[in-house]
């Protein structure tokens, strides 16, 4: 089997579109709804956008004061996940190594779609957080604030009052809410049905690794059990997205500002990577830039990244093709 992503041309003839200024972007996709978050290029402020996919483009929805981007908090390294009309965002504090989350609801207004963000809640200490959402199940991963160790959490979104939601974190096998599952940096996670896929960069080499996570029934609940790690490529700052059992992974080259993608399938406790139709290899270059992030809904792929020489943010829309 081979696979490829058919990136959709834009009106300017290019396949990447600049949509904002900023850094540290992240993206989530559910159906035709796109949610993007990023940090300002000049301040430690966090901003969100919401859009709708149409004809291979993202139509960004006007928010408050008729702006396309709105500030929702202060911080750095935001990550976002989306399931239906529920949004979960995590980030690191702008001045401490503390981790915080927001739960948002997507509402239909006279202007279009809008995100109503709940209050920020501190849930742990650490850096480089990432979040995945499957239904009401939340999985979060991050790096320790003092060591190159990787930690995960699993929890459930619960309603505690009218229109107020929180994450109720499950105890793990250790009796704690966070458990170490590996060493490394830059962890990212995505849902695979009721399971999860994690990717990260080695803490001492520019190599990329993945885990499969499965919630198991135990007397104390359903903690997350991770598979052994598997090395799959060289590179830095990986990100991953899934739809059913299809996997799309993106990362930056370890020695150039080029962006590469992989396509695979989850097979039990491993990912089976496919040869790309346009290169005959498992990895294919698709753009230039840094810090890529990716989301997948059905066969539709949305990717965002930062320019390699400016604090500008760009997106691509593609269609996953398998043969």
C-alpha positions as semicolon CSV with decimal commas, in nm:
position;residue;x (nm);y (nm);z (nm)
1;X;0,000;0,000;0,000
2;X;0,113;0,356;-0,070
3;X;-0,023;0,689;0,048
4;X;0,005;1,063;-0,009
5;X;-0,149;1,395;0,089
6;X;-0,296;1,600;-0,195
7;X;-0,241;1,958;-0,077
8;X;-0,518;2,186;-0,202
9;X;-0,420;2,487;-0,417
10;X;-0,522;2,830;-0,292
11;X;-0,640;3,131;-0,496
12;X;-0,285;3,268;-0,509
13;X;-0,166;2,942;-0,663
14;X;0,036;2,849;-0,355
15;X;-0,045;2,564;-0,119
16;X;0,037;2,749;0,205
17;X;-0,158;3,053;0,320
18;X;-0,042;3,312;0,573
19;X;-0,323;3,365;0,824
20;X;-0,167;3,558;1,114
21;X;0,148;3,674;1,289
22;X;0,274;3,480;1,589
23;X;0,467;3,177;1,710
24;X;0,400;2,837;1,874
25;X;0,083;2,761;1,677
26;X;-0,139;2,456;1,725
27;X;-0,451;2,333;1,545
28;X;-0,749;2,103;1,599
29;X;-1,015;1,980;1,358
30;X;-1,360;1,824;1,398
31;X;-1,570;1,781;1,087
32;X;-1,536;2,111;0,901
33;X;-1,458;2,315;1,215
34;X;-1,100;2,434;1,270
35;X;-0,966;2,577;1,597
36;X;-0,620;2,736;1,607
37;X;-0,421;2,878;1,902
38;X;-0,086;3,055;1,912
39;X;0,137;3,288;2,112
40;X;0,191;3,647;2,012
41;X;0,514;3,723;1,831
42;X;0,593;4,009;2,072
43;X;0,425;3,923;2,405
44;X;0,343;3,615;2,612
45;X;-0,024;3,642;2,523
46;X;-0,231;3,354;2,382
47;X;-0,475;3,393;2,095
48;X;-0,739;3,171;1,938
49;X;-0,919;3,151;1,604
50;X;-1,205;2,944;1,473
51;X;-1,280;2,869;1,110
52;X;-1,480;2,653;0,874
53;X;-1,336;2,445;0,590
54;X;-1,481;2,524;0,250
55;X;-1,344;2,432;-0,093
56;X;-0,997;2,354;0,042
57;X;-0,970;2,680;0,236
58;X;-1,034;2,794;0,592
59;X;-1,296;3,066;0,627
60;X;-1,202;3,231;0,957
61;X;-1,502;3,348;1,159
62;X;-1,524;3,704;1,299
63;X;-1,500;3,706;1,678
64;X;-1,559;3,981;1,934
65;X;-1,504;4,333;1,801
66;X;-1,517;4,175;1,454
67;X;-1,159;4,043;1,488
68;X;-1,043;3,706;1,359
69;X;-0,805;3,639;1,652
70;X;-0,895;3,699;2,017
71;X;-0,674;3,687;2,326
72;X;-0,793;3,428;2,577
73;X;-0,501;3,414;2,826
74;X;-0,133;3,477;2,895
75;X;0,123;3,198;2,858
76;X;0,343;3,003;2,620
77;X;0,340;2,669;2,432
78;X;-0,037;2,633;2,378
79;X;-0,190;2,309;2,252
80;X;-0,553;2,249;2,155
81;X;-0,792;1,957;2,101
82;X;-1,147;1,947;1,967
83;X;-1,434;1,699;1,986
84;X;-1,772;1,810;1,854
85;X;-1,831;2,153;2,002
86;X;-1,598;2,104;2,303
87;X;-1,248;2,254;2,298
88;X;-0,968;2,176;2,545
89;X;-0,656;2,394;2,553
90;X;-0,339;2,353;2,764
91;X;-0,038;2,582;2,803
92;X;0,252;2,675;3,026
93;X;0,249;2,986;3,241
94;X;0,437;3,284;3,103
95;X;0,648;3,325;3,420
96;X;0,648;2,987;3,601
97;X;0,676;2,621;3,501
98;X;0,311;2,559;3,583
99;X;0,058;2,401;3,346
100;X;-0,297;2,524;3,292
101;X;-0,604;2,419;3,097
102;X;-0,916;2,583;2,956
103;X;-1,235;2,415;2,842
104;X;-1,422;2,601;2,571
105;X;-1,759;2,564;2,400
106;X;-1,821;2,651;2,036
107;X;-2,131;2,866;1,998
108;X;-2,321;2,985;1,692
109;X;-2,362;3,364;1,697
110;X;-2,491;3,621;1,452
111;X;-2,131;3,663;1,330
112;X;-2,070;3,289;1,291
113;X;-1,889;3,040;1,515
114;X;-1,733;3,166;1,837
115;X;-1,542;3,000;2,124
116;X;-1,663;3,071;2,477
117;X;-1,363;2,993;2,699
118;X;-1,398;2,883;3,061
119;X;-1,160;2,988;3,338
120;X;-0,799;2,867;3,341
121;X;-0,718;2,589;3,590
122;X;-0,371;2,484;3,706
123;X;-0,332;2,106;3,686
124;X;0,044;2,029;3,711
125;X;0,401;2,157;3,686
126;X;0,607;2,111;3,369
127;X;0,679;2,245;3,021
128;X;0,588;2,164;2,657
129;X;0,232;2,040;2,726
130;X;0,008;1,880;2,463
131;X;-0,350;1,757;2,477
132;X;-0,579;1,511;2,297
133;X;-0,956;1,470;2,326
134;X;-1,173;1,170;2,239
135;X;-1,536;1,231;2,328
136;X;-1,509;1,344;2,690
137;X;-1,178;1,164;2,756
138;X;-0,873;1,390;2,785
139;X;-0,509;1,277;2,758
140;X;-0,232;1,524;2,838
141;X;0,146;1,482;2,800
142;X;0,431;1,711;2,901
143;X;0,799;1,731;2,986
144;X;0,920;1,773;3,341
145;X;1,023;2,124;3,439
146;X;1,357;1,998;3,574
147;X;1,444;1,681;3,378
148;X;1,401;1,541;3,027
149;X;1,132;1,302;3,147
150;X;0,789;1,268;2,986
151;X;0,468;1,244;3,186
152;X;0,106;1,169;3,098
153;X;-0,239;1,217;3,249
154;X;-0,582;1,089;3,159
155;X;-0,909;1,240;3,271
156;X;-1,273;1,306;3,192
157;X;-1,465;1,626;3,126
158;X;-1,743;1,654;3,382
159;X;-2,011;1,919;3,435
160;X;-1,989;2,064;3,786
161;X;-2,249;2,340;3,747
162;X;-2,462;2,502;3,483
163;X;-2,232;2,569;3,186
164;X;-1,922;2,502;3,400
165;X;-1,699;2,206;3,311
166;X;-1,377;2,072;3,458
167;X;-1,137;1,783;3,396
168;X;-1,154;1,511;3,658
169;X;-0,813;1,345;3,642
170;X;-0,796;0,969;3,700
171;X;-0,552;0,809;3,938
172;X;-0,290;0,595;3,765
173;X;-0,133;0,269;3,883
174;X;0,099;0,464;4,110
175;X;-0,198;0,625;4,281
176;X;-0,092;0,958;4,127
177;X;-0,253;1,161;3,851
178;X;0,070;1,199;3,647
179;X;0,296;0,909;3,554
180;X;0,632;0,903;3,378
181;X;0,619;0,701;3,058
182;X;0,954;0,783;2,888
183;X;1,247;1,024;2,854
184;X;1,252;1,288;2,583
185;X;1,133;1,632;2,477
186;X;0,853;1,786;2,269
187;X;0,578;1,528;2,329
188;X;0,258;1,541;2,122
189;X;-0,051;1,319;2,142
190;X;-0,362;1,242;1,936
191;X;-0,668;1,015;1,982
192;X;-0,713;0,689;1,793
193;X;-1,071;0,590;1,873
194;X;-1,056;0,502;2,241
195;X;-0,676;0,472;2,224
196;X;-0,402;0,735;2,179
197;X;-0,079;0,782;1,984
198;X;0,213;0,983;2,124
199;X;0,525;1,110;1,943
200;X;0,831;1,283;2,085
201;X;1,192;1,377;2,020
202;X;1,480;1,207;2,197
203;X;1,634;1,405;2,480
204;X;1,990;1,356;2,353
205;X;1,956;1,293;1,977
206;X;1,752;1,429;1,689
207;X;1,556;1,105;1,663
208;X;1,178;1,062;1,673
209;X;0,984;0,801;1,871
210;X;0,622;0,694;1,921
211;X;0,403;0,512;2,173
212;X;0,052;0,367;2,158
213;X;-0,157;0,432;2,469
214;X;-0,456;0,222;2,575
215;X;-0,685;0,286;2,873
216;X;-0,716;-0,039;3,071
217;X;-0,968;-0,144;3,332
218;X;-0,817;-0,164;3,679
219;X;-0,978;-0,155;4,023
220;X;-0,892;0,217;4,052
221;X;-1,040;0,317;3,714
222;X;-0,910;0,323;3,358
223;X;-0,548;0,444;3,367
224;X;-0,345;0,481;3,048
225;X;-0,098;0,204;2,963
226;X;0,171;0,290;2,707
227;X;0,339;0,051;2,464
228;X;0,719;0,032;2,439
229;X;0,864;0,322;2,237
230;X;0,950;0,274;1,868
231;X;1,197;0,486;1,675
232;X;1,054;0,592;1,338
233;X;1,266;0,878;1,193
234;X;1,521;1,153;1,245
235;X;1,404;1,509;1,304
236;X;1,278;1,755;1,564
237;X;0,948;1,900;1,693
238;X;0,714;1,619;1,578
239;X;0,334;1,633;1,580
240;X;0,070;1,369;1,508
241;X;-0,297;1,340;1,410
242;X;-0,531;1,044;1,362
243;X;-0,862;0,965;1,199
244;X;-0,989;0,614;1,265
245;X;-0,664;0,414;1,236
246;X;-0,497;0,646;0,982
247;X;-0,196;0,841;1,112
248;X;-0,044;1,163;0,977
249;X;0,282;1,276;1,137
250;X;0,477;1,597;1,063
251;X;0,815;1,720;1,181
252;X;1,104;1,951;1,099
253;X;1,431;1,823;0,961
254;X;1,708;1,798;1,217
255;X;1,951;2,002;1,005
256;X;1,737;2,224;0,778
257;X;1,416;2,426;0,807
258;X;1,226;2,179;0,590
259;X;0,898;2,016;0,691
260;X;0,826;1,647;0,637
261;X;0,521;1,424;0,670
262;X;0,454;1,054;0,721
263;X;0,138;0,849;0,673
264;X;0,066;0,523;0,852
265;X;-0,185;0,288;1,012
266;X;-0,213;0,174;1,371
267;X;-0,153;-0,201;1,389
268;X;-0,201;-0,331;1,742
269;X;0,083;-0,169;1,945
270;X;0,274;-0,021;1,651
271;X;0,239;0,218;1,357
272;X;0,290;0,070;1,012
273;X;0,429;0,352;0,795
274;X;0,338;0,363;0,425
275;X;0,552;0,455;0,127
276;X;0,457;0,796;-0,010
277;X;0,337;0,796;-0,369
278;X;0,540;1,100;-0,468
279;X;0,872;0,988;-0,322
280;X;0,866;0,611;-0,270
281;X;0,992;0,677;0,084
282;X;0,815;0,684;0,417
283;X;0,888;1,058;0,466
284;X;0,810;1,330;0,210
285;X;0,895;1,700;0,225
286;X;0,589;1,923;0,188
287;X;0,708;2,275;0,285
288;X;0,968;2,492;0,457
289;X;0,921;2,626;0,809
290;X;0,945;2,538;1,178
291;X;0,723;2,394;1,455
292;X;0,462;2,217;1,241
293;X;0,132;2,100;1,389
294;X;-0,134;1,885;1,223
295;X;-0,500;1,784;1,258
296;X;-0,705;1,520;1,076
297;X;-1,079;1,461;1,032
298;X;-1,176;1,181;0,797
299;X;-0,944;1,219;0,496
300;X;-0,903;1,597;0,545
301;X;-0,569;1,725;0,679
302;X;-0,505;2,073;0,823
303;X;-0,144;2,170;0,897
304;X;-0,007;2,491;1,054
305;X;0,348;2,607;1,098
306;X;0,566;2,910;1,158
307;X;0,782;3,063;0,886
308;X;1,150;2,975;0,911
309;X;1,258;3,339;0,886
310;X;0,964;3,546;1,018
311;X;0,712;3,529;1,300
312;X;0,432;3,459;1,054
313;X;0,186;3,167;1,070
314;X;0,076;2,958;0,772
315;X;-0,178;2,685;0,707
316;X;-0,232;2,411;0,448
317;X;-0,534;2,197;0,371
318;X;-0,493;1,854;0,216
319;X;-0,672;1,530;0,143
320;X;-0,529;1,196;0,254
321;X;-0,511;0,951;-0,037
322;X;-0,450;0,578;0,008
323;X;-0,399;0,323;-0,267
